[in-house]
């Protein structure tokens, strides 16, 4: 019984770590309701630069400082890491670094 619980805890921890937003850089703002305008206003008020729409309907990909963005966004907007594979980065072989 302990091994499945440890596996479940490890899985949850790994998912949480991969989705934790960086201190600065690309972040994904996901509104929990249909009001994506609040995400845009909060991001801009926090000094973020908008990169575009995210992979989740209503979500935004922004670049900025989490400490400045977080106090500006509404309570119903989740700030997550923006993984390049899920947020439209054009990364792959043959691309100069």
C-alpha positions in Angstrom: 0.0 0.0 0.0 2.9 2.4 0.7 4.5 2.0 -2.8 1.4 3.2 -4.7 1.1 6.2 -2.4 4.7 7.1 -2.9 4.4 6.8 -6.6 1.3 9.0 -6.6 3.1 11.6 -4.4 6.1 11.6 -6.7 3.9 12.1 -9.8 2.0 15.0 -8.2 5.3 16.6 -7.2 6.8 16.3 -10.7 3.7 17.8 -12.3 3.6 20.6 -9.8 7.3 21.4 -10.4 6.9 21.5 -14.2 3.9 23.8 -14.0 5.4 26.2 -11.4 5.9 29.6 -13.0 9.4 30.9 -13.3 10.5 34.0 -11.4 10.9 35.8 -14.7 10.4 34.7 -18.3 7.5 33.1 -20.2 4.4 32.4 -18.3 0.9 31.1 -19.1 -2.0 33.0 -17.7 -5.2 30.9 -17.5 -8.5 32.5 -16.5 -10.8 30.1 -14.6 -13.8 31.9 -16.1 -14.5 33.4 -19.5 -13.1 36.8 -18.6 -9.8 36.8 -20.5 -9.7 40.6 -20.4 -8.8 40.6 -16.8 -5.7 38.5 -17.6 -4.7 41.0 -20.2 -5.2 44.0 -18.0 -3.4 42.4 -15.1 -0.4 41.3 -17.2 0.0 44.8 -18.7 -0.4 46.4 -15.3 2.4 44.1 -14.1 4.7 45.2 -16.9 4.5 42.0 -18.9 4.8 41.7 -22.6 2.1 39.8 -24.4 3.4 37.0 -26.7 0.0 35.7 -27.8 -2.8 33.3 -27.1 -2.0 30.1 -25.1 -3.0 26.5 -25.9 -6.0 26.7 -23.5 -9.0 28.7 -24.6 -8.8 32.2 -23.1 -5.2 31.8 -21.9 -2.3 34.1 -22.7 1.4 33.6 -23.0 3.3 36.6 -21.5 6.9 37.4 -20.7 7.7 39.3 -17.5 8.5 39.2 -13.8 6.2 37.0 -11.7 6.6 39.1 -8.6 5.2 42.1 -10.5 2.5 40.2 -12.4 1.0 38.1 -9.6 -0.4 41.0 -7.5 -2.0 42.6 -10.6 -4.0 39.6 -11.9 -7.4 38.7 -10.5 -7.8 35.8 -8.0 -9.4 33.6 -10.7 -6.3 33.7 -13.0 -3.8 30.9 -12.6 -0.2 31.7 -13.5 1.7 28.7 -14.8 5.0 27.9 -16.6 4.7 28.2 -20.3 6.4 25.1 -21.7 7.8 25.8 -25.2 6.2 22.6 -26.7 2.7 23.6 -25.5 2.8 27.3 -26.2 3.8 27.4 -29.8 7.6 27.9 -29.7 9.3 26.9 -32.9 12.0 24.8 -31.5 13.6 21.9 -33.3 16.5 20.5 -35.3 18.0 22.8 -37.9 17.1 26.0 -35.9 20.1 28.1 -34.9 20.5 28.5 -31.1 
